[in-house]
C-alpha cells in the first residue's frame, strides 16, 4: 500500500538552523586574522548561550567550561546556531538546547570527527537534563578522548 502522506518540507526550527548556518558561513569567510576570527567566534558562542532559557543556559555554560578546560585545542564556534567546538575548522562536538527543536532534553553530540570509536558501535549523542559534577567528569573524559 502506498504512503499517502505528503512531504511537508522543513520545520520552522530546521529552516532557522539552516539560515543560521548560512550566516555563520558568511561571517567566517570575512577577512581578518585567525586570532580575530577565533575571538569573534567565541564571543558569538557565549552570546548564543546567554540567549538560551535558564535550564539550557546553565547546562550550556557548564558544557562550554568543561570542553574548553579539557580540550583546549577545540575552538568554539557556532554551528547551525548551536555552540560547537571544532578542530581545524571541523566540528567535533556541539551542544543542542532542548528548546532548539522543542525536545524534552538538551543534547551533547559528537560528529564523526570525534575519536570515540569503541568496536562496531558507540554513542555519538548524550541526553542532558542536568550537568552535575559526575556529568562534568564524563563530558571531560569524552572530549579528551574525542580529540
C-alpha positions as a Markdown table, in Angstrom:
| # | Residue | x | y | z |
|---|---|---|---|---|
| 1 | Unk | 0.0 | 0.0 | 0.0 |
| 2 | Unk | 1.4 | 3.4 | -0.9 |
| 3 | Unk | 2.1 | 6.0 | 1.7 |
| 4 | Unk | -0.5 | 8.8 | 1.2 |
| 5 | Unk | 1.4 | 11.3 | 3.5 |
| 6 | Unk | 2.7 | 14.3 | 1.6 |
| 7 | Unk | 6.0 | 15.9 | 2.2 |
| 8 | Unk | 5.5 | 19.0 | 4.3 |
| 9 | Unk | 9.1 | 20.4 | 3.9 |
| 10 | Unk | 11.4 | 21.5 | 6.6 |
| 11 | Unk | 10.1 | 22.6 | 10.0 |
| 12 | Unk | 10.4 | 26.2 | 11.1 |
| 13 | Unk | 13.2 | 25.1 | 13.5 |
| 14 | Unk | 15.1 | 23.3 | 10.7 |
| 15 | Unk | 14.8 | 26.4 | 8.4 |
| 16 | Unk | 16.0 | 28.6 | 11.2 |
| 17 | Unk | 19.0 | 26.3 | 11.7 |
| 18 | Unk | 19.9 | 26.3 | 8.0 |
| 19 | Unk | 19.6 | 30.1 | 7.9 |
| 20 | Unk | 21.8 | 30.4 | 11.0 |
| 21 | Unk | 24.4 | 28.1 | 9.3 |
| 22 | Unk | 24.4 | 30.3 | 6.2 |
| 23 | Unk | 25.0 | 33.4 | 8.2 |
| 24 | Unk | 27.8 | 31.6 | 10.2 |
| 25 | Unk | 29.5 | 30.6 | 6.9 |
| 26 | Unk | 29.3 | 34.2 | 5.6 |
| 27 | Unk | 30.7 | 35.6 | 8.8 |
| 28 | Unk | 33.6 | 33.0 | 8.8 |
| 29 | Unk | 34.5 | 34.0 | 5.2 |
| 30 | Unk | 35.1 | 37.6 | 6.2 |
| 31 | Unk | 38.6 | 38.9 | 6.2 |
| 32 | Unk | 40.5 | 39.1 | 9.5 |
| 33 | Unk | 43.4 | 37.5 | 11.3 |
| 34 | Unk | 42.9 | 34.0 | 12.6 |
| 35 | Unk | 43.1 | 35.3 | 16.2 |
| 36 | Unk | 40.4 | 37.9 | 15.5 |
| 37 | Unk | 38.1 | 35.3 | 13.9 |
| 38 | Unk | 38.6 | 33.0 | 16.9 |
| 39 | Unk | 37.9 | 35.7 | 19.4 |
| 40 | Unk | 34.7 | 36.7 | 17.5 |
| 41 | Unk | 33.6 | 33.0 | 17.2 |
| 42 | Unk | 33.9 | 32.6 | 21.0 |
| 43 | Unk | 32.0 | 35.8 | 21.6 |
| 44 | Unk | 29.3 | 34.5 | 19.3 |
| 45 | Unk | 29.1 | 31.2 | 21.2 |
| 46 | Unk | 28.9 | 33.0 | 24.5 |
| 47 | Unk | 26.2 | 35.3 | 23.2 |
| 48 | Unk | 24.2 | 32.4 | 21.9 |
| 49 | Unk | 24.5 | 30.6 | 25.3 |
| 50 | Unk | 23.4 | 33.8 | 27.0 |
| 51 | Unk | 20.2 | 33.9 | 24.9 |
| 52 | Unk | 19.1 | 30.4 | 26.0 |
| 53 | Unk | 16.3 | 29.8 | 28.5 |
| 54 | Unk | 17.5 | 29.2 | 32.1 |
| 55 | Unk | 18.0 | 25.5 | 32.3 |
| 56 | Unk | 19.6 | 25.2 | 28.8 |
| 57 | Unk | 21.8 | 28.2 | 29.5 |
| 58 | Unk | 23.1 | 26.8 | 32.8 |
| 59 | Unk | 23.9 | 23.5 | 31.1 |
| 60 | Unk | 25.5 | 25.1 | 28.1 |
| 61 | Unk | 27.7 | 27.3 | 30.3 |
| 62 | Unk | 28.9 | 24.3 | 32.2 |
| 63 | Unk | 29.5 | 22.3 | 29.0 |
| 64 | Unk | 31.4 | 25.2 | 27.5 |
| 65 | Unk | 33.6 | 25.5 | 30.6 |
| 66 | Unk | 34.3 | 21.7 | 30.7 |
| 67 | Unk | 35.0 | 21.5 | 26.9 |
| 68 | Unk | 37.4 | 24.4 | 26.9 |
| 69 | Unk | 39.2 | 23.3 | 30.0 |
| 70 | Unk | 39.6 | 19.6 | 28.9 |
| 71 | Unk | 40.2 | 20.1 | 25.2 |
| 72 | Unk | 41.9 | 23.5 | 24.7 |
| 73 | Unk | 42.7 | 22.5 | 21.1 |
| 74 | Unk | 39.0 | 22.7 | 20.3 |
| 75 | Unk | 37.9 | 26.1 | 19.0 |
| 76 | Unk | 34.4 | 27.4 | 20.0 |
| 77 | Unk | 32.2 | 28.3 | 17.0 |
| 78 | Unk | 28.5 | 28.4 | 16.1 |
| 79 | Unk | 27.2 | 25.5 | 14.0 |
| 80 | Unk | 23.6 | 25.7 | 12.8 |
| 81 | Unk | 23.0 | 28.2 | 15.6 |
| 82 | Unk | 24.4 | 25.9 | 18.3 |
| 83 | Unk | 27.5 | 26.2 | 20.4 |
| 84 | Unk | 30.1 | 23.8 | 18.9 |
| 85 | Unk | 33.8 | 23.0 | 19.3 |
| 86 | Unk | 36.0 | 22.4 | 16.3 |
| 87 | Unk | 39.4 | 21.1 | 15.5 |
| 88 | Unk | 41.0 | 22.5 | 12.3 |
| 89 | Unk | 37.6 | 24.0 | 11.4 |
| 90 | Unk | 35.7 | 20.7 | 11.6 |
| 91 | Unk | 33.1 | 20.3 | 14.4 |
| 92 | Unk | 34.0 | 17.6 | 16.9 |
| 93 | Unk | 31.2 | 18.2 | 19.4 |
| 94 | Unk | 28.2 | 20.5 | 20.0 |
| 95 | Unk | 25.5 | 21.5 | 22.5 |
| 96 | Unk | 21.9 | 21.4 | 21.3 |
| 97 | Unk | 19.5 | 23.1 | 23.7 |
| 98 | Unk | 16.2 | 21.4 | 24.4 |
| 99 | Unk | 14.4 | 24.5 | 23.2 |
| 100 | Unk | 16.0 | 24.5 | 19.8 |
| 101 | Unk | 13.9 | 21.6 | 18.5 |
| 102 | Unk | 11.3 | 21.5 | 21.2 |
| 103 | Unk | 12.8 | 18.4 | 22.8 |
| 104 | Unk | 12.4 | 17.3 | 26.4 |
| 105 | Unk | 16.2 | 17.3 | 27.0 |
| 106 | Unk | 19.4 | 19.0 | 25.7 |
| 107 | Unk | 22.0 | 17.0 | 23.8 |
| 108 | Unk | 25.7 | 16.9 | 23.8 |
| 109 | Unk | 26.5 | 15.5 | 20.3 |
| 110 | Unk | 29.7 | 14.3 | 18.7 |
| 111 | Unk | 30.4 | 14.3 | 15.0 |
| 112 | Unk | 32.3 | 11.6 | 13.0 |
| 113 | Unk | 35.4 | 13.7 | 13.6 |
| 114 | Unk | 35.4 | 12.6 | 17.3 |
| 115 | Unk | 37.6 | 9.7 | 18.1 |
| 116 | Unk | 35.1 | 7.9 | 20.3 |
| 117 | Unk | 35.1 | 4.6 | 18.4 |
| 118 | Unk | 34.5 | 1.5 | 20.6 |
| 119 | Unk | 34.3 | -1.6 | 18.4 |
| 120 | Unk | 31.5 | -1.8 | 15.9 |
| 121 | Unk | 29.1 | 0.5 | 17.8 |
| 122 | Unk | 29.4 | 3.6 | 20.1 |
| 123 | Unk | 27.4 | 6.5 | 21.3 |
| 124 | Unk | 27.6 | 9.8 | 19.4 |
| 125 | Unk | 25.0 | 11.8 | 21.4 |
| 126 | Unk | 24.1 | 12.1 | 25.0 |
| 127 | Unk | 20.9 | 13.5 | 26.5 |
| 128 | Unk | 21.4 | 16.1 | 29.2 |
| 129 | Unk | 18.8 | 17.1 | 31.8 |
| 130 | Unk | 21.3 | 18.4 | 34.3 |
| 131 | Unk | 25.1 | 19.0 | 34.5 |
| 132 | Unk | 26.2 | 17.5 | 37.8 |
| 133 | Unk | 29.9 | 17.0 | 38.9 |
| 134 | Unk | 29.6 | 13.4 | 37.7 |
| 135 | Unk | 28.3 | 14.6 | 34.3 |
| 136 | Unk | 31.1 | 17.2 | 34.0 |
| 137 | Unk | 33.7 | 14.5 | 34.7 |
| 138 | Unk | 32.1 | 12.3 | 32.0 |
| 139 | Unk | 32.0 | 15.2 | 29.5 |
| 140 | Unk | 35.6 | 16.0 | 30.2 |
| 141 | Unk | 36.7 | 12.4 | 29.6 |
| 142 | Unk | 34.7 | 12.2 | 26.4 |
| 143 | Unk | 36.1 | 15.4 | 24.9 |
| 144 | Unk | 39.7 | 14.5 | 25.8 |
| 145 | Unk | 39.1 | 11.2 | 24.0 |
| 146 | Unk | 37.4 | 12.9 | 21.1 |
| 147 | Unk | 40.5 | 14.9 | 20.2 |
